[in-house]
Amino acid sequence: MTGSEETQLSPDVFDAVSGRVGRQIGEGLLADADGRGLRVGIACALFNGGITQRLLDGALAGLATASVDRADIVVAWVPGAFELPLAAERLAGAGGADAVVCLGAVIRGDTSHYDFVAGQCASGLARVALDTGIPVIFGVLTTENVAQALERARPDETNKGREAAQSAVQMAGMLRDLGRSTPARAARSVGA
Ligand code: INI
């Protein structure tokens, strides 16, 4: 889980909620995510590749931990973060992925068009997720400088590529469970 100590979710939250609602979806997300059988697309930017390569390492480690089969992972390289949405759309659509992880590093110091690149990338990825119904994970660093980017790409549990991979597995699992669940209204009218 991400977040600082003060903002972290309490471990008993799901128990606390379950007694007060009809159904809860995604309560397994804090447990180890199970990615068996999941097809994952990864789009990775070449720009600032020394950083994105570390994010990719983290993402692959995260998918391995979640037991995603290596044969079910496709990596598509793109020139920069601006191109991530189109690659994500292909991976999510014709590519047949169950989740797409997008990795990039937009560093403000590099260029004056930081805001355009970062903004278009974020809104493009959000649109692809909503248009396709496939989770598209924003594993794109937006930092003021290289030091901040390196800090977020360390080879440990805090690596943002690793977190993005975990989010992909969690979202795919949550959507699968949601698809199987009986909507509360329908359940009530059948039972009534
Ligand atoms: N692409 C990035 O991934 N990160 C950046 O920091 C960046 N900056 O700063 O310019 C960047 N630019 C390239 C852009 O993503 C496109 O590849 C390029 O404009 C061609 O469309």
Residues whose N, C-alpha, C, O or C-beta is under 5 A from the ligand:
A	BS01	INI	A45 F47 P79 G80 A81 F82 E83 G104 A105 V106 I107 D110 T111 Y114 V117
